Amino acid sequence: MLQTLAIVVAGFGLTLVAAALAGRWWLRRLVTRPVPAAALAGGGPGDCVGCPQTALMAAKGGGSAGKGAAAGKGATAGEAGGADGGTGEGSGGRRGPSRRAFLRGALGVSALGAVGGFGTATLAYLWPDVRGGFGAVLEVDDEEAILEEIDANDGRFEYPPGRALFVRYDPDDDPEGQYAEITDGGQARVLALYQVCVHLGCAVPWCSTSQWWECPCHGSQYNRWGEWMSGPAARGLDRFRVEVADDGTLVLDTSEIITGPSRAAQTLEQPPDGPHCT
């Protein structure tokens, strides 16, 4: 959550920086653009559209001074025009962007920044965190401690970080080794199920009376090992691979979801212990 928030804040921060730089560039272009020759020639304010106010005042003062000099020294209009031609060299040069163009560009930059920040945050949220949590290989706890949790929680232990459901596994109840591959060759005494119903993806709760997994959405039912018993689900619950480390720690591999057994696979002969919850 904090990682996603940091990415969003960074995205909007970059947007503000881009908008500030664009505004600074527009203002510099506006201030340094050349003054049209009409202003330098001493014309009225109406003769120069878009001239800065300071330029109009300077041009007006310059025109009065020019007239005085012409009266005193007999300067010709051609000489004054030559002076105007020298100072108005850039009158036809490039002008800065209009306010409308600047606002349109700033709005576009802001929109791109917002979309980029949102997209980056979405990817960060959806991308599996391989450092821990679902999608990674997790060291859960000592196997004996997990078995105690299973017994203390009426036959199952739910592990939210790995989206896993732990139940007891006894290889004697699996003589053909149906689940030996995902239980460390039958050495692990824990079976790890994926908590999602294979029908339409609802979370599957535990029914304490029947000792089955029973989906409240559409009535699919699975025995303790997650094998299909009834309902619209096409197979048993999907599952994860577990291993027991040398120090007795149970290691859960959530990087791969193992497809659940078919409807015909009912290795654990477990009738319901009591009334169903669905």
C-alpha positions in Angstrom: 0.0 0.0 0.0 2.8 2.5 0.9 4.7 1.5 -2.2 1.6 2.3 -4.4 1.0 5.6 -2.6 4.7 6.6 -3.1 4.4 5.9 -6.9 1.2 8.0 -7.2 2.8 10.9 -5.3 5.9 10.7 -7.5 3.8 10.7 -10.7 1.9 13.8 -9.7 5.1 15.5 -8.5 6.6 15.0 -12.0 3.5 16.4 -13.5 3.8 19.6 -11.4 7.5 20.0 -12.3 6.7 19.6 -16.0 4.0 22.2 -15.8 6.3 24.6 -13.9 9.0 24.3 -16.5 6.6 24.8 -19.3 5.2 28.0 -17.6 8.8 29.3 -17.1 9.6 28.8 -20.7 6.5 30.5 -21.9 7.1 33.6 -19.7 10.7 33.9 -20.9 9.5 33.8 -24.5 6.9 36.4 -23.8 9.3 38.8 -22.2 12.2 38.5 -24.7 10.2 38.5 -27.9 11.1 41.5 -30.2 9.1 44.7 -30.3 7.3 45.3 -33.6 8.6 48.3 -35.8 5.2 50.0 -35.4 5.9 50.6 -31.8 9.4 51.9 -32.4 8.2 54.2 -35.2 6.2 56.2 -32.6 2.8 54.9 -33.6 -0.1 54.9 -31.2 -1.1 51.9 -29.0 -3.5 50.8 -31.7 -0.8 50.4 -34.2 0.9 47.6 -32.3 -1.3 44.7 -31.3 0.2 42.4 -28.6 3.1 44.7 -27.7 4.1 44.7 -24.0 3.0 47.8 -22.1 6.6 48.7 -21.2 7.6 48.5 -24.9 4.8 50.9 -25.9 5.8 53.4 -23.3 9.5 53.2 -24.4 8.5 53.6 -28.0 6.3 56.6 -27.2 9.1 58.3 -25.4 11.6 57.5 -28.2 9.2 59.0 -30.8 9.0 62.3 -28.9 12.7 62.6 -28.6 13.1 61.9 -32.3 10.8 64.7 -33.2 12.7 67.1 -31.0 16.0 66.1 -32.6 14.6 66.5 -36.1 13.4 70.1 -35.3 16.7 71.2 -33.8 19.1 69.6 -36.3 17.0 69.3 -39.4 17.1 65.5 -39.5 15.2 64.0 -42.4 12.4 61.5 -42.2 14.7 59.1 -44.1 17.3 59.2 -41.4 14.7 58.5 -38.8 13.4 55.6 -40.9 16.9 54.3 -41.2 17.2 54.3 -37.4 13.9 52.5 -37.2 15.1 49.8 -39.7 18.1 49.1 -37.5 16.2 48.7 -34.3 13.2 46.8 -35.8 15.2 44.1 -37.4 13.4 41.4 -35.4 9.9 42.7 -36.0 9.1 39.8 -38.2 10.7 37.2 -35.9 9.1 34.3 -34.0 6.7 35.2 -31.3 6.0 33.3 -28.0 3.0 31.0 -27.8 -0.3 32.5 -27.0 -2.0 32.0 -23.6 -4.5 29.6 -25.1 -1.7 27.5 -26.6 0.2 27.5 -23.3 -2.9 26.4 -21.3 -3.7 23.7 -23.8 -0.1 22.4 -23.6 -0.1 22.5 -19.8 -3.4 20.7 -19.7 -2.0 18.0 -22.0 1.1 17.6 -19.9 -0.9 17.3 -16.7 -3.2 14.8 -18.3 -0.3 12.6 -19.4 1.3 12.8 -16.0 -1.9 11.8 -14.3 -2.5 8.9 -16.6 1.1 7.8 -16.3 1.0 8.0 -12.5 -2.3 6.0 -12.4 -1.0 3.4 -14.8 2.3 3.0 -12.8 0.4 2.7 -9.6 -1.9 0.1 -11.1 1.0 -2.0 -12.3 2.7 -1.7 -8.9 -0.5 -3.0 -7.3 -1.1 -5.9 -9.7 2.6 -7.0 -10.0 3.4 -9.9 -7.6 5.7 -9.0 -4.8 8.5 -11.6 -5.1 10.0 -10.4 -1.8 7.2 -11.8 0.2 3.4 -12.4 0.2 1.4 -14.1 -2.5 3.5 -15.0 -5.6 6.6 -15.8 -3.6 8.2 -18.7 -1.8 7.3 -18.2 1.9 8.7 -19.7 5.1 5.5 -20.0 7.1 6.4 -21.4 10.5 7.6 -24.6 12.2 5.5 -27.5 10.9 4.6 -28.6 14.4 3.3 -25.1 15.2 1.1 -25.2 12.1 -0.3 -28.6 13.0 -1.2 -27.2 16.4 -2.9 -24.2 14.7 -4.9 -26.6 12.6 -6.1 -28.6 15.6 -6.9 -25.4 17.5 -9.0 -24.0 14.6 -11.3 -26.9 14.1 -9.3 -28.8 11.5 -7.9 -26.0 9.3 -5.5 -23.1 9.4 -6.0 -20.1 7.1 -2.8 -18.3 6.0 -3.8 -14.9 4.4 -0.3 -13.8 3.3 -0.1 -16.8 0.9 -3.9 -17.1 0.3 -3.6 -20.6 1.5 -5.7 -23.0 3.5 -3.7 -25.6 5.6 -5.2 -29.0 6.6 -3.6 -32.1 8.0 -2.2 -34.6 5.4 -1.6 -38.2 6.3 0.2 -40.3 3.6 -1.5 -43.4 4.9 -4.8 -41.9 3.6 -3.1 -41.5 0.2 -1.9 -45.0 -0.6 -1.4 -44.2 -4.3 0.6 -41.0 -3.6 -1.9 -38.8 -5.4 -0.6 -35.7 -3.5 3.0 -36.9 -2.8 4.5 -34.4 -5.3 3.0 -31.4 -3.6 3.8 -32.6 -0.1 7.5 -33.0 -0.3 7.3 -36.6 -1.4 4.7 -37.3 1.3 7.1 -36.1 4.0 5.1 -33.0 4.9 2.1 -33.5 7.1 0.3 -30.5 5.8 -1.7 -30.0 2.6 -1.9 -26.4 1.2 -5.1 -25.5 -0.7 -5.8 -22.3 -2.7 -8.6 -20.4 -1.0 -10.5 -19.6 -4.2 -13.4 -21.7 -5.5 -12.6 -23.0 -9.0 -16.2 -22.3 -10.2 -16.3 -18.5 -10.2 -13.6 -17.4 -7.8 -15.4 -16.9 -4.5 -13.5 -17.4 -1.3 -14.3 -20.8 0.2 -15.0 -20.8 3.9 -14.8 -23.8 6.2 -18.0 -25.4 7.5 -17.3 -26.6 11.0 -20.3 -28.9 11.2 -19.7 -30.9 8.0 -15.9 -30.5 8.2 -15.9 -29.6 4.4 -15.1 -26.5 2.4 -18.4 -25.1 1.2 -18.8 -22.2 -1.2 -21.6 -19.8 -0.3 -21.9 -18.3 -3.8 -23.1 -21.3 -5.8 -23.0 -24.3 -3.4 -19.9 -26.1 -4.5 -18.6 -28.4 -1.8 -15.2 -30.0 -1.2 -13.9 -32.4 1.4 -11.1 -31.6 3.8 -8.5 -32.2 1.2 -10.3 -29.9 -1.3 -11.6 -32.7 -3.5 -14.9 -32.0 -5.3 -17.9 -33.5 -3.6 -20.9 -31.7 -5.2 -21.9 -28.5 -6.9 -21.1 -26.7 -10.2 -17.3 -26.7 -9.7 -15.5 -28.5 -12.5 -12.8 -30.0 -10.3 -11.3 -29.9 -6.8 -9.7 -26.9 -5.2 -6.4 -25.8 -6.6 -3.4 -26.1 -4.4 0.2 -25.2 -3.6 3.4 -27.1 -3.2 5.0 -27.3 0.3 8.3 -28.6 1.6 9.8 -29.1 5.0 13.2 -27.5 5.5 16.0 -29.1 7.5 15.1 -27.1 10.6 11.4 -28.1 10.4 10.1 -24.9 8.8 7.2 -25.4 6.4 8.0 -23.7 3.1 5.0 -22.6 0.9 5.5 -22.0 -2.8 2.8 -19.7 -4.1 4.6 -18.8 -7.3 2.8 -21.7 -9.0 -0.9 -22.7 -8.5 -1.3 -26.4 -9.0 -4.5 -27.4 -10.8 -6.9 -29.2 -8.5 -7.8 -32.9 -9.0 -10.7 -34.0 -11.3 -14.1 -34.7 -10.0 -13.4 -38.4 -10.2 -10.4 -38.1 -7.8 -11.8 -38.7 -4.3 -8.8 -40.1 -2.5 -9.9 -39.1 0.9 -13.0 -41.0 1.9 -14.6 -38.4 4.2 -18.4 -38.2 4.5 -19.7 -35.0 6.1 -19.5 -35.0 9.9 -22.7 -33.1 10.3 -25.1 -30.6 8.6 -23.9 -28.6 5.6 -23.5 -24.8 5.8 -24.8 -24.2 2.3 
